[in-house]
Amino acid sequence: MKKRDDEQGWVGGNRLQLLENGEQFFPAVFAAIEAAEREVLIETFILFEDKVGLALHAVLLAAARRGIRVELTVDGFGSPELSEAFVCGLTEAGVRLHVFDPPPRLLSRRLRPFRRLHRKLVVVDGRIGFIGGINFSADHLSDYGPEAKQDYALRAEGPVVAQLHRAAQRLIAPAQTPTPLPPPPIGQAEALLATRDNHRHRDDIERFYRRALHAARHEVIIANAYFFPGYRLLKSLQRAARRGVRVHLILQGRPDIPWATWAARMVYHRLIRAGVCIHEYRERPLHGKVALVDEEWATVGSSNLDPLSLALNLEANLMVRDRAFNAALRARLLPLMREHCRRVELEQTPARRWWWPLGVGALAFHVLRHFPRWAARLPARAQGRRELGAGARTEQPAQAWQWRAGEQAPGPAGR
């Protein structure tokens, strides 16, 4: 992939830890915030005012009160129902709370609800970083019940954290983003932050996936919650399988958004015929966005493999080249695939069972084939950002919705 002039590229010397579900992710994040000495930067699509959101609220209040710079950015569509008490508690303690491009009450011609901040990033002191698919909500904990989500994140230390820091800082102050000094080497892993936006990085994450698939020699495992990729990525999966690579897809079998699984099943027939093995996870809703190729390449992040993530949302994935991390991820995914999934056989695909899905699937396939190119023509203005609290700057873009504590926007999708 051609390196953009504002990317830092692959960097070595990192220590990476895979975190599974909220039971591992939330304590690690809260401990890092409690130990912060200078700064905490957080981006999340969903922040709910449940036991997880209240626990985050408490550690951020404590950090701000001891003089730590705290910047919290939430998506206006994904986090619409924070109470006035919740917001005011943060801002009065000194937390700077940013709301990314809240949508209007009625769908506008600018299609604003379809360009969201879907990234999940945490950076503490420019030294420790977290990235993945886990939102700050209780449905990522097993005690939530049958609808608790299965998901993954990653804790990073080392030079790559400077890339996470730069990405988080640029979102809240694009004109005031100095290049941070990278932390010293602390491990062996090579890593790179890949982002997707609506300007210079429209297809970076997809291209990293395709490049890894083209280089695959014997194994690919992809676990992804919302799977409806474009034509080029589908072809890359098919070609890998046809040349003898074992390609396994772990997809939703108990969906939290039923139409997403219906869409994914429209391409099952095509993939299985090429030799791709599809496994539907049946234990609970799958929310992960992870993949590995052979022994050396892996990714963990926020990007689904569907049109919203690949062509519209702001996303962030960490690309990893490290045998130890790859082995750790594989050790988590293999039992998931073997013990908690149902393998889909060719005769079970819609195209073989009924004649009408064949036509619907063909139409859907050609729509998704061209969707990224069509989406690129949608209005791609700079999304607004509203900062709340005393002393907040007012020079926000004109398109920003003047969100006030207590107001509500349309409810989010569980992504």
Contacts in CASP RR format, 6 or more apart in sequence:
PFRMAT RR
TARGET T0000
AUTHOR 0000-0000-0000
METHOD contacts of the structure
MODEL  1
MKKRDDEQGWVGGNRLQLLENGEQFFPAVFAAIEAAEREVLIETFILFED
KVGLALHAVLLAAARRGIRVELTVDGFGSPELSEAFVCGLTEAGVRLHVF
DPPPRLLSRRLRPFRRLHRKLVVVDGRIGFIGGINFSADHLSDYGPEAKQ
DYALRAEGPVVAQLHRAAQRLIAPAQTPTPLPPPPIGQAEALLATRDNHR
HRDDIERFYRRALHAARHEVIIANAYFFPGYRLLKSLQRAARRGVRVHLI
LQGRPDIPWATWAARMVYHRLIRAGVCIHEYRERPLHGKVALVDEEWATV
GSSNLDPLSLALNLEANLMVRDRAFNAALRARLLPLMREHCRRVELEQTP
ARRWWWPLGVGALAFHVLRHFPRWAARLPARAQGRRELGAGARTEQPAQA
WQWRAGEQAPGPAGR
1 204 0 8 1.000
1 207 0 8 1.000
1 208 0 8 1.000
1 211 0 8 1.000
3 9 0 8 1.000
4 200 0 8 1.000
4 201 0 8 1.000
6 200 0 8 1.000
7 192 0 8 1.000
8 162 0 8 1.000
8 163 0 8 1.000
8 166 0 8 1.000
8 192 0 8 1.000
9 163 0 8 1.000
9 192 0 8 1.000
10 190 0 8 1.000
10 191 0 8 1.000
10 192 0 8 1.000
10 319 0 8 1.000
10 321 0 8 1.000
11 159 0 8 1.000
11 160 0 8 1.000
11 163 0 8 1.000
11 182 0 8 1.000
11 190 0 8 1.000
11 191 0 8 1.000
11 192 0 8 1.000
12 159 0 8 1.000
12 160 0 8 1.000
12 185 0 8 1.000
12 187 0 8 1.000
12 188 0 8 1.000
12 189 0 8 1.000
12 190 0 8 1.000
12 191 0 8 1.000
13 158 0 8 1.000
13 159 0 8 1.000
13 185 0 8 1.000
13 186 0 8 1.000
13 187 0 8 1.000
13 188 0 8 1.000
13 189 0 8 1.000
13 190 0 8 1.000
14 156 0 8 1.000
14 157 0 8 1.000
14 158 0 8 1.000
14 159 0 8 1.000
14 160 0 8 1.000
14 161 0 8 1.000
14 185 0 8 1.000
14 186 0 8 1.000
14 187 0 8 1.000
14 188 0 8 1.000
14 189 0 8 1.000
14 190 0 8 1.000
14 191 0 8 1.000
14 322 0 8 1.000
15 156 0 8 1.000
15 157 0 8 1.000
15 158 0 8 1.000
15 186 0 8 1.000
15 187 0 8 1.000
15 188 0 8 1.000
15 189 0 8 1.000
16 154 0 8 1.000
16 155 0 8 1.000
16 156 0 8 1.000
16 157 0 8 1.000
16 189 0 8 1.000
16 191 0 8 1.000
16 318 0 8 1.000
16 320 0 8 1.000
16 322 0 8 1.000
16 325 0 8 1.000
17 28 0 8 1.000
17 154 0 8 1.000
17 155 0 8 1.000
17 156 0 8 1.000
18 152 0 8 1.000
18 153 0 8 1.000
18 154 0 8 1.000
18 300 0 8 1.000
18 325 0 8 1.000
18 328 0 8 1.000
18 329 0 8 1.000
18 332 0 8 1.000
19 25 0 8 1.000
19 28 0 8 1.000
19 130 0 8 1.000
19 134 0 8 1.000
19 152 0 8 1.000
19 153 0 8 1.000
19 154 0 8 1.000
19 155 0 8 1.000
20 151 0 8 1.000
20 152 0 8 1.000
20 332 0 8 1.000
21 134 0 8 1.000
21 140 0 8 1.000
21 141 0 8 1.000
21 142 0 8 1.000
21 148 0 8 1.000
21 149 0 8 1.000
21 150 0 8 1.000
21 151 0 8 1.000
21 152 0 8 1.000
22 52 0 8 1.000
22 134 0 8 1.000
22 140 0 8 1.000
22 141 0 8 1.000
22 151 0 8 1.000
23 141 0 8 1.000
23 142 0 8 1.000
24 153 0 8 1.000
25 130 0 8 1.000
25 134 0 8 1.000
25 140 0 8 1.000
25 151 0 8 1.000
25 153 0 8 1.000
26 52 0 8 1.000
26 55 0 8 1.000
26 136 0 8 1.000
26 140 0 8 1.000
26 141 0 8 1.000
28 130 0 8 1.000
28 155 0 8 1.000
29 56 0 8 1.000
29 122 0 8 1.000
29 130 0 8 1.000
30 55 0 8 1.000
30 56 0 8 1.000
30 59 0 8 1.000
32 122 0 8 1.000
32 124 0 8 1.000
32 128 0 8 1.000
32 129 0 8 1.000
32 130 0 8 1.000
33 40 0 8 1.000
33 59 0 8 1.000
33 60 0 8 1.000
33 63 0 8 1.000
33 122 0 8 1.000
33 124 0 8 1.000
34 59 0 8 1.000
34 62 0 8 1.000
34 63 0 8 1.000
35 124 0 8 1.000
36 63 0 8 1.000
36 68 0 8 1.000
36 124 0 8 1.000
36 125 0 8 1.000
37 68 0 8 1.000
37 125 0 8 1.000
38 68 0 8 1.000
38 69 0 8 1.000
38 125 0 8 1.000
39 68 0 8 1.000
39 69 0 8 1.000
39 70 0 8 1.000
39 71 0 8 1.000
39 123 0 8 1.000
39 124 0 8 1.000
39 125 0 8 1.000
39 126 0 8 1.000
40 60 0 8 1.000
40 63 0 8 1.000
40 68 0 8 1.000
40 69 0 8 1.000
40 70 0 8 1.000
40 71 0 8 1.000
40 122 0 8 1.000
40 123 0 8 1.000
40 124 0 8 1.000
40 125 0 8 1.000
41 71 0 8 1.000
41 121 0 8 1.000
41 122 0 8 1.000
41 123 0 8 1.000
41 124 0 8 1.000
41 165 0 8 1.000
41 168 0 8 1.000
41 169 0 8 1.000
41 172 0 8 1.000
42 60 0 8 1.000
42 70 0 8 1.000
42 71 0 8 1.000
42 72 0 8 1.000
42 73 0 8 1.000
42 121 0 8 1.000
42 122 0 8 1.000
42 168 0 8 1.000
43 73 0 8 1.000
43 74 0 8 1.000
43 117 0 8 1.000
43 119 0 8 1.000
43 120 0 8 1.000
43 121 0 8 1.000
43 122 0 8 1.000
43 168 0 8 1.000
43 171 0 8 1.000
44 73 0 8 1.000
44 74 0 8 1.000
44 75 0 8 1.000
44 79 0 8 1.000
44 119 0 8 1.000
44 120 0 8 1.000
44 135 0 8 1.000
44 136 0 8 1.000
45 74 0 8 1.000
45 75 0 8 1.000
45 78 0 8 1.000
45 79 0 8 1.000
45 116 0 8 1.000
45 117 0 8 1.000
45 118 0 8 1.000
45 119 0 8 1.000
45 120 0 8 1.000
45 135 0 8 1.000
45 302 0 8 1.000
45 412 0 8 1.000
45 415 0 8 1.000
46 74 0 8 1.000
46 75 0 8 1.000
46 78 0 8 1.000
46 79 0 8 1.000
46 135 0 8 1.000
46 136 0 8 1.000
46 137 0 8 1.000
46 412 0 8 1.000
46 414 0 8 1.000
47 53 0 8 1.000
47 56 0 8 1.000
47 72 0 8 1.000
47 74 0 8 1.000
47 79 0 8 1.000
47 82 0 8 1.000
47 135 0 8 1.000
47 136 0 8 1.000
47 137 0 8 1.000
48 79 0 8 1.000
48 81 0 8 1.000
48 135 0 8 1.000
48 136 0 8 1.000
48 137 0 8 1.000
48 138 0 8 1.000
49 81 0 8 1.000
49 82 0 8 1.000
49 83 0 8 1.000
49 86 0 8 1.000
50 137 0 8 1.000
50 138 0 8 1.000
51 138 0 8 1.000
52 136 0 8 1.000
52 137 0 8 1.000
52 138 0 8 1.000
52 140 0 8 1.000
52 141 0 8 1.000
53 136 0 8 1.000
53 137 0 8 1.000
53 138 0 8 1.000
56 136 0 8 1.000
57 86 0 8 1.000
57 89 0 8 1.000
57 90 0 8 1.000
60 70 0 8 1.000
60 72 0 8 1.000
60 90 0 8 1.000
60 93 0 8 1.000
60 95 0 8 1.000
61 89 0 8 1.000
61 90 0 8 1.000
61 93 0 8 1.000
61 95 0 8 1.000
63 70 0 8 1.000
64 70 0 8 1.000
64 90 0 8 1.000
64 93 0 8 1.000
64 94 0 8 1.000
64 95 0 8 1.000
65 93 0 8 1.000
69 96 0 8 1.000
70 94 0 8 1.000
70 95 0 8 1.000
70 96 0 8 1.000
71 95 0 8 1.000
71 96 0 8 1.000
71 98 0 8 1.000
71 168 0 8 1.000
71 172 0 8 1.000
72 90 0 8 1.000
72 95 0 8 1.000
72 96 0 8 1.000
72 97 0 8 1.000
72 98 0 8 1.000
73 97 0 8 1.000
73 98 0 8 1.000
73 99 0 8 1.000
73 100 0 8 1.000
73 117 0 8 1.000
73 168 0 8 1.000
73 171 0 8 1.000
73 172 0 8 1.000
73 385 0 8 1.000
74 82 0 8 1.000
74 97 0 8 1.000
74 98 0 8 1.000
74 99 0 8 1.000
74 100 0 8 1.000
74 117 0 8 1.000
75 99 0 8 1.000
75 100 0 8 1.000
75 101 0 8 1.000
75 116 0 8 1.000
75 117 0 8 1.000
75 118 0 8 1.000
75 412 0 8 1.000
76 99 0 8 1.000
76 100 0 8 1.000
76 101 0 8 1.000
76 102 0 8 1.000
76 103 0 8 1.000
76 117 0 8 1.000
76 403 0 8 1.000
76 409 0 8 1.000
77 101 0 8 1.000
77 102 0 8 1.000
77 103 0 8 1.000
77 113 0 8 1.000
77 116 0 8 1.000
77 409 0 8 1.000
77 410 0 8 1.000
77 411 0 8 1.000
77 412 0 8 1.000
78 116 0 8 1.000
78 411 0 8 1.000
78 412 0 8 1.000
78 413 0 8 1.000
79 99 0 8 1.000
79 412 0 8 1.000
80 102 0 8 1.000
80 408 0 8 1.000
80 409 0 8 1.000
80 410 0 8 1.000
80 411 0 8 1.000
80 412 0 8 1.000
81 406 0 8 1.000
81 408 0 8 1.000
81 411 0 8 1.000
82 405 0 8 1.000
82 406 0 8 1.000
83 405 0 8 1.000
83 406 0 8 1.000
84 405 0 8 1.000
84 406 0 8 1.000
86 405 0 8 1.000
87 97 0 8 1.000
87 388 0 8 1.000
87 405 0 8 1.000
87 406 0 8 1.000
88 389 0 8 1.000
88 405 0 8 1.000
89 95 0 8 1.000
90 97 0 8 1.000
91 97 0 8 1.000
91 388 0 8 1.000
91 389 0 8 1.000
91 390 0 8 1.000
91 392 0 8 1.000
92 389 0 8 1.000
92 390 0 8 1.000
96 172 0 8 1.000
96 387 0 8 1.000
96 389 0 8 1.000
96 392 0 8 1.000
97 387 0 8 1.000
97 388 0 8 1.000
97 389 0 8 1.000
98 172 0 8 1.000
98 385 0 8 1.000
98 386 0 8 1.000
98 387 0 8 1.000
98 388 0 8 1.000
99 385 0 8 1.000
99 386 0 8 1.000
99 387 0 8 1.000
99 388 0 8 1.000
99 401 0 8 1.000
99 403 0 8 1.000
100 116 0 8 1.000
100 117 0 8 1.000
100 171 0 8 1.000
100 383 0 8 1.000
100 384 0 8 1.000
100 385 0 8 1.000
101 112 0 8 1.000
101 115 0 8 1.000
101 116 0 8 1.000
101 117 0 8 1.000
101 383 0 8 1.000
101 384 0 8 1.000
101 385 0 8 1.000
101 399 0 8 1.000
101 400 0 8 1.000
101 401 0 8 1.000
102 386 0 8 1.000
102 400 0 8 1.000
102 401 0 8 1.000
102 403 0 8 1.000
102 409 0 8 1.000
103 112 0 8 1.000
103 113 0 8 1.000
103 401 0 8 1.000
103 409 0 8 1.000
103 410 0 8 1.000
104 112 0 8 1.000
104 401 0 8 1.000
105 409 0 8 1.000
105 410 0 8 1.000
107 113 0 8 1.000
110 379 0 8 1.000
110 381 0 8 1.000
110 399 0 8 1.000
111 378 0 8 1.000
111 379 0 8 1.000
112 383 0 8 1.000
113 410 0 8 1.000
114 308 0 8 1.000
114 312 0 8 1.000
114 378 0 8 1.000
115 198 0 8 1.000
115 312 0 8 1.000
115 313 0 8 1.000
115 314 0 8 1.000
115 378 0 8 1.000
115 380 0 8 1.000
115 383 0 8 1.000
116 308 0 8 1.000
116 312 0 8 1.000
116 313 0 8 1.000
116 314 0 8 1.000
117 171 0 8 1.000
117 313 0 8 1.000
117 314 0 8 1.000
117 383 0 8 1.000
118 302 0 8 1.000
118 303 0 8 1.000
118 308 0 8 1.000
118 309 0 8 1.000
118 313 0 8 1.000
118 314 0 8 1.000
118 315 0 8 1.000
118 415 0 8 1.000
119 167 0 8 1.000
119 195 0 8 1.000
119 302 0 8 1.000
119 314 0 8 1.000
119 315 0 8 1.000
119 316 0 8 1.000
120 130 0 8 1.000
120 131 0 8 1.000
120 132 0 8 1.000
120 133 0 8 1.000
120 134 0 8 1.000
120 135 0 8 1.000
120 153 0 8 1.000
120 301 0 8 1.000
120 302 0 8 1.000
120 316 0 8 1.000
121 129 0 8 1.000
121 130 0 8 1.000
121 131 0 8 1.000
121 164 0 8 1.000
121 167 0 8 1.000
121 168 0 8 1.000
121 316 0 8 1.000
122 129 0 8 1.000
122 130 0 8 1.000
122 131 0 8 1.000
123 129 0 8 1.000
123 130 0 8 1.000
123 161 0 8 1.000
123 164 0 8 1.000
123 165 0 8 1.000
123 168 0 8 1.000
126 161 0 8 1.000
126 162 0 8 1.000
126 164 0 8 1.000
126 165 0 8 1.000
126 180 0 8 1.000
126 183 0 8 1.000
127 157 0 8 1.000
127 158 0 8 1.000
127 161 0 8 1.000
127 183 0 8 1.000
128 155 0 8 1.000
128 156 0 8 1.000
128 157 0 8 1.000
128 161 0 8 1.000
129 155 0 8 1.000
129 156 0 8 1.000
129 157 0 8 1.000
129 161 0 8 1.000
129 164 0 8 1.000
130 153 0 8 1.000
130 154 0 8 1.000
130 155 0 8 1.000
130 156 0 8 1.000
131 153 0 8 1.000
131 154 0 8 1.000
131 156 0 8 1.000
131 164 0 8 1.000
131 193 0 8 1.000
131 300 0 8 1.000
131 301 0 8 1.000
131 302 0 8 1.000
131 316 0 8 1.000
131 317 0 8 1.000
131 318 0 8 1.000
132 151 0 8 1.000
132 152 0 8 1.000
132 153 0 8 1.000
132 154 0 8 1.000
132 289 0 8 1.000
132 300 0 8 1.000
132 301 0 8 1.000
132 302 0 8 1.000
132 316 0 8 1.000
132 317 0 8 1.000
132 318 0 8 1.000
133 151 0 8 1.000
133 152 0 8 1.000
133 153 0 8 1.000
133 287 0 8 1.000
133 288 0 8 1.000
133 289 0 8 1.000
133 300 0 8 1.000
133 301 0 8 1.000
133 302 0 8 1.000
134 140 0 8 1.000
134 151 0 8 1.000
134 152 0 8 1.000
134 153 0 8 1.000
134 287 0 8 1.000
138 144 0 8 1.000
139 147 0 8 1.000
139 148 0 8 1.000
139 149 0 8 1.000
140 148 0 8 1.000
140 149 0 8 1.000
140 151 0 8 1.000
140 287 0 8 1.000
141 148 0 8 1.000
142 148 0 8 1.000
145 284 0 8 1.000
146 284 0 8 1.000
147 256 0 8 1.000
147 284 0 8 1.000
147 285 0 8 1.000
148 284 0 8 1.000
148 285 0 8 1.000
149 256 0 8 1.000
149 284 0 8 1.000
149 285 0 8 1.000
149 286 0 8 1.000
149 287 0 8 1.000
149 288 0 8 1.000
150 281 0 8 1.000
150 283 0 8 1.000
150 284 0 8 1.000
150 285 0 8 1.000
150 286 0 8 1.000
150 287 0 8 1.000
150 288 0 8 1.000
150 336 0 8 1.000
151 286 0 8 1.000
151 287 0 8 1.000
151 288 0 8 1.000
152 223 0 8 1.000
152 288 0 8 1.000
152 289 0 8 1.000
152 290 0 8 1.000
152 300 0 8 1.000
152 301 0 8 1.000
152 329 0 8 1.000
152 332 0 8 1.000
153 300 0 8 1.000
153 301 0 8 1.000
154 300 0 8 1.000
154 301 0 8 1.000
154 318 0 8 1.000
154 320 0 8 1.000
156 164 0 8 1.000
156 191 0 8 1.000
156 318 0 8 1.000
157 183 0 8 1.000
157 186 0 8 1.000
157 187 0 8 1.000
158 182 0 8 1.000
158 183 0 8 1.000
158 184 0 8 1.000
158 185 0 8 1.000
158 186 0 8 1.000
158 187 0 8 1.000
159 182 0 8 1.000
159 183 0 8 1.000
159 184 0 8 1.000
159 185 0 8 1.000
160 182 0 8 1.000
160 191 0 8 1.000
160 192 0 8 1.000
160 193 0 8 1.000
160 318 0 8 1.000
161 182 0 8 1.000
161 183 0 8 1.000
162 179 0 8 1.000
162 180 0 8 1.000
162 181 0 8 1.000
162 182 0 8 1.000
162 183 0 8 1.000
163 192 0 8 1.000
163 193 0 8 1.000
164 193 0 8 1.000
164 316 0 8 1.000
164 318 0 8 1.000
165 180 0 8 1.000
166 177 0 8 1.000
166 179 0 8 1.000
166 180 0 8 1.000
167 193 0 8 1.000
167 195 0 8 1.000
167 316 0 8 1.000
169 176 0 8 1.000
169 177 0 8 1.000
169 180 0 8 1.000
170 177 0 8 1.000
171 314 0 8 1.000
171 385 0 8 1.000
172 385 0 8 1.000
188 322 0 8 1.000
188 324 0 8 1.000
189 320 0 8 1.000
189 321 0 8 1.000
189 322 0 8 1.000
189 324 0 8 1.000
189 325 0 8 1.000
190 320 0 8 1.000
190 321 0 8 1.000
190 322 0 8 1.000
191 318 0 8 1.000
191 319 0 8 1.000
191 320 0 8 1.000
191 321 0 8 1.000
191 322 0 8 1.000
192 318 0 8 1.000
192 319 0 8 1.000
193 316 0 8 1.000
193 317 0 8 1.000
193 318 0 8 1.000
193 319 0 8 1.000
194 201 0 8 1.000
194 204 0 8 1.000
194 205 0 8 1.000
194 208 0 8 1.000
194 299 0 8 1.000
194 316 0 8 1.000
194 317 0 8 1.000
194 318 0 8 1.000
194 319 0 8 1.000
195 201 0 8 1.000
195 204 0 8 1.000
195 205 0 8 1.000
195 314 0 8 1.000
195 315 0 8 1.000
195 316 0 8 1.000
195 317 0 8 1.000
196 202 0 8 1.000
196 203 0 8 1.000
196 204 0 8 1.000
196 205 0 8 1.000
196 206 0 8 1.000
196 303 0 8 1.000
196 309 0 8 1.000
196 310 0 8 1.000
196 313 0 8 1.000
196 314 0 8 1.000
196 315 0 8 1.000
196 316 0 8 1.000
197 314 0 8 1.000
198 312 0 8 1.000
198 314 0 8 1.000
198 380 0 8 1.000
199 380 0 8 1.000
202 311 0 8 1.000
202 372 0 8 1.000
202 376 0 8 1.000
203 310 0 8 1.000
203 372 0 8 1.000
205 303 0 8 1.000
205 309 0 8 1.000
205 310 0 8 1.000
205 315 0 8 1.000
205 317 0 8 1.000
206 229 0 8 1.000
206 232 0 8 1.000
206 233 0 8 1.000
206 310 0 8 1.000
208 299 0 8 1.000
208 317 0 8 1.000
208 319 0 8 1.000
209 233 0 8 1.000
209 236 0 8 1.000
209 291 0 8 1.000
209 299 0 8 1.000
209 305 0 8 1.000
210 232 0 8 1.000
210 233 0 8 1.000
210 236 0 8 1.000
212 220 0 8 1.000
212 291 0 8 1.000
212 293 0 8 1.000
212 297 0 8 1.000
212 299 0 8 1.000
213 220 0 8 1.000
213 233 0 8 1.000
213 236 0 8 1.000
213 237 0 8 1.000
213 239 0 8 1.000
213 240 0 8 1.000
213 293 0 8 1.000
214 236 0 8 1.000
214 239 0 8 1.000
214 240 0 8 1.000
215 293 0 8 1.000
215 297 0 8 1.000
216 240 0 8 1.000
216 245 0 8 1.000
216 247 0 8 1.000
216 293 0 8 1.000
216 294 0 8 1.000
217 245 0 8 1.000
217 294 0 8 1.000
218 244 0 8 1.000
218 245 0 8 1.000
218 246 0 8 1.000
218 294 0 8 1.000
219 245 0 8 1.000
219 246 0 8 1.000
219 248 0 8 1.000
219 292 0 8 1.000
219 293 0 8 1.000
219 294 0 8 1.000
220 237 0 8 1.000
220 240 0 8 1.000
220 245 0 8 1.000
220 246 0 8 1.000
220 247 0 8 1.000
220 248 0 8 1.000
220 291 0 8 1.000
220 292 0 8 1.000
220 293 0 8 1.000
221 248 0 8 1.000
221 250 0 8 1.000
221 291 0 8 1.000
221 292 0 8 1.000
221 330 0 8 1.000
221 333 0 8 1.000
221 334 0 8 1.000
221 337 0 8 1.000
222 247 0 8 1.000
222 248 0 8 1.000
222 249 0 8 1.000
222 250 0 8 1.000
222 290 0 8 1.000
222 291 0 8 1.000
222 305 0 8 1.000
223 249 0 8 1.000
223 250 0 8 1.000
223 251 0 8 1.000
223 281 0 8 1.000
223 286 0 8 1.000
223 288 0 8 1.000
223 289 0 8 1.000
223 290 0 8 1.000
223 291 0 8 1.000
223 333 0 8 1.000
223 336 0 8 1.000
224 249 0 8 1.000
224 250 0 8 1.000
224 251 0 8 1.000
224 286 0 8 1.000
224 288 0 8 1.000
224 289 0 8 1.000
224 290 0 8 1.000
224 291 0 8 1.000
224 304 0 8 1.000
224 305 0 8 1.000
225 251 0 8 1.000
225 252 0 8 1.000
225 260 0 8 1.000
225 285 0 8 1.000
225 286 0 8 1.000
225 287 0 8 1.000
225 288 0 8 1.000
225 289 0 8 1.000
225 304 0 8 1.000
225 415 0 8 1.000
226 252 0 8 1.000
226 257 0 8 1.000
226 260 0 8 1.000
226 264 0 8 1.000
226 304 0 8 1.000
226 305 0 8 1.000
226 306 0 8 1.000
226 308 0 8 1.000
226 309 0 8 1.000
226 415 0 8 1.000
227 249 0 8 1.000
227 251 0 8 1.000
227 252 0 8 1.000
227 260 0 8 1.000
227 264 0 8 1.000
227 304 0 8 1.000
227 305 0 8 1.000
227 306 0 8 1.000
228 260 0 8 1.000
228 263 0 8 1.000
228 264 0 8 1.000
228 266 0 8 1.000
228 267 0 8 1.000
228 305 0 8 1.000
228 306 0 8 1.000
228 307 0 8 1.000
228 364 0 8 1.000
228 368 0 8 1.000
229 237 0 8 1.000
229 267 0 8 1.000
229 305 0 8 1.000
229 306 0 8 1.000
229 310 0 8 1.000
229 368 0 8 1.000
230 307 0 8 1.000
230 310 0 8 1.000
230 368 0 8 1.000
230 369 0 8 1.000
230 371 0 8 1.000
230 372 0 8 1.000
231 365 0 8 1.000
231 368 0 8 1.000
231 369 0 8 1.000
231 370 0 8 1.000
233 305 0 8 1.000
233 310 0 8 1.000
234 267 0 8 1.000
234 270 0 8 1.000
234 271 0 8 1.000
237 247 0 8 1.000
237 249 0 8 1.000
237 271 0 8 1.000
237 274 0 8 1.000
237 276 0 8 1.000
238 270 0 8 1.000
238 271 0 8 1.000
238 274 0 8 1.000
238 275 0 8 1.000
238 276 0 8 1.000
239 274 0 8 1.000
240 247 0 8 1.000
241 247 0 8 1.000
241 271 0 8 1.000
241 274 0 8 1.000
241 275 0 8 1.000
241 276 0 8 1.000
242 274 0 8 1.000
242 275 0 8 1.000
246 277 0 8 1.000
247 275 0 8 1.000
247 276 0 8 1.000
247 277 0 8 1.000
248 276 0 8 1.000
248 277 0 8 1.000
248 279 0 8 1.000
248 337 0 8 1.000
249 271 0 8 1.000
249 276 0 8 1.000
249 277 0 8 1.000
249 278 0 8 1.000
249 279 0 8 1.000
250 279 0 8 1.000
250 281 0 8 1.000
250 286 0 8 1.000
250 333 0 8 1.000
250 336 0 8 1.000
250 337 0 8 1.000
250 341 0 8 1.000
251 261 0 8 1.000
251 264 0 8 1.000
251 278 0 8 1.000
251 279 0 8 1.000
251 280 0 8 1.000
251 281 0 8 1.000
251 286 0 8 1.000
252 260 0 8 1.000
252 261 0 8 1.000
252 264 0 8 1.000
252 280 0 8 1.000
252 281 0 8 1.000
252 285 0 8 1.000
252 286 0 8 1.000
253 261 0 8 1.000
253 280 0 8 1.000
253 281 0 8 1.000
253 282 0 8 1.000
253 286 0 8 1.000
253 342 0 8 1.000
254 281 0 8 1.000
254 282 0 8 1.000
254 283 0 8 1.000
254 284 0 8 1.000
254 285 0 8 1.000
254 286 0 8 1.000
255 261 0 8 1.000
255 285 0 8 1.000
256 285 0 8 1.000
256 287 0 8 1.000
256 414 0 8 1.000
257 413 0 8 1.000
257 414 0 8 1.000
257 415 0 8 1.000
260 306 0 8 1.000
263 306 0 8 1.000
263 364 0 8 1.000
265 349 0 8 1.000
265 350 0 8 1.000
266 350 0 8 1.000
266 357 0 8 1.000
266 360 0 8 1.000
266 361 0 8 1.000
266 364 0 8 1.000
266 365 0 8 1.000
267 361 0 8 1.000
267 364 0 8 1.000
267 365 0 8 1.000
268 278 0 8 1.000
268 344 0 8 1.000
268 349 0 8 1.000
268 350 0 8 1.000
268 351 0 8 1.000
269 346 0 8 1.000
269 349 0 8 1.000
269 350 0 8 1.000
269 351 0 8 1.000
269 352 0 8 1.000
270 365 0 8 1.000
271 278 0 8 1.000
272 278 0 8 1.000
272 344 0 8 1.000
272 345 0 8 1.000
272 346 0 8 1.000
272 349 0 8 1.000
273 346 0 8 1.000
277 343 0 8 1.000
278 343 0 8 1.000
278 344 0 8 1.000
279 337 0 8 1.000
279 341 0 8 1.000
279 342 0 8 1.000
279 343 0 8 1.000
279 344 0 8 1.000
280 341 0 8 1.000
280 342 0 8 1.000
280 343 0 8 1.000
280 344 0 8 1.000
281 336 0 8 1.000
281 340 0 8 1.000
281 341 0 8 1.000
282 340 0 8 1.000
282 341 0 8 1.000
282 342 0 8 1.000
283 340 0 8 1.000
287 414 0 8 1.000
289 300 0 8 1.000
289 301 0 8 1.000
289 302 0 8 1.000
289 303 0 8 1.000
289 304 0 8 1.000
289 305 0 8 1.000
289 309 0 8 1.000
289 317 0 8 1.000
290 298 0 8 1.000
290 299 0 8 1.000
290 300 0 8 1.000
290 301 0 8 1.000
290 329 0 8 1.000
290 333 0 8 1.000
291 298 0 8 1.000
291 299 0 8 1.000
292 298 0 8 1.000
292 299 0 8 1.000
292 326 0 8 1.000
292 329 0 8 1.000
292 330 0 8 1.000
292 333 0 8 1.000
294 326 0 8 1.000
295 323 0 8 1.000
295 326 0 8 1.000
295 327 0 8 1.000
296 321 0 8 1.000
296 322 0 8 1.000
296 323 0 8 1.000
296 326 0 8 1.000
297 319 0 8 1.000
297 320 0 8 1.000
297 321 0 8 1.000
297 326 0 8 1.000
298 319 0 8 1.000
298 320 0 8 1.000
298 322 0 8 1.000
298 325 0 8 1.000
298 326 0 8 1.000
298 329 0 8 1.000
299 317 0 8 1.000
299 318 0 8 1.000
299 319 0 8 1.000
299 320 0 8 1.000
300 317 0 8 1.000
300 318 0 8 1.000
300 320 0 8 1.000
300 329 0 8 1.000
301 315 0 8 1.000
301 316 0 8 1.000
301 317 0 8 1.000
301 318 0 8 1.000
302 309 0 8 1.000
302 315 0 8 1.000
302 316 0 8 1.000
302 317 0 8 1.000
303 309 0 8 1.000
303 310 0 8 1.000
303 313 0 8 1.000
303 315 0 8 1.000
303 316 0 8 1.000
303 317 0 8 1.000
304 310 0 8 1.000
304 415 0 8 1.000
307 368 0 8 1.000
307 371 0 8 1.000
307 372 0 8 1.000
307 375 0 8 1.000
308 415 0 8 1.000
309 315 0 8 1.000
310 372 0 8 1.000
311 371 0 8 1.000
311 372 0 8 1.000
311 375 0 8 1.000
311 376 0 8 1.000
312 375 0 8 1.000
312 378 0 8 1.000
320 326 0 8 1.000
346 352 0 8 1.000
347 353 0 8 1.000
350 357 0 8 1.000
350 358 0 8 1.000
350 361 0 8 1.000
351 357 0 8 1.000
351 358 0 8 1.000
351 361 0 8 1.000
381 399 0 8 1.000
382 397 0 8 1.000
382 399 0 8 1.000
383 397 0 8 1.000
383 399 0 8 1.000
384 396 0 8 1.000
384 397 0 8 1.000
384 399 0 8 1.000
384 400 0 8 1.000
385 396 0 8 1.000
385 397 0 8 1.000
385 400 0 8 1.000
386 396 0 8 1.000
386 400 0 8 1.000
386 401 0 8 1.000
386 402 0 8 1.000
386 403 0 8 1.000
387 393 0 8 1.000
387 396 0 8 1.000
388 403 0 8 1.000
388 405 0 8 1.000
403 409 0 8 1.000
END
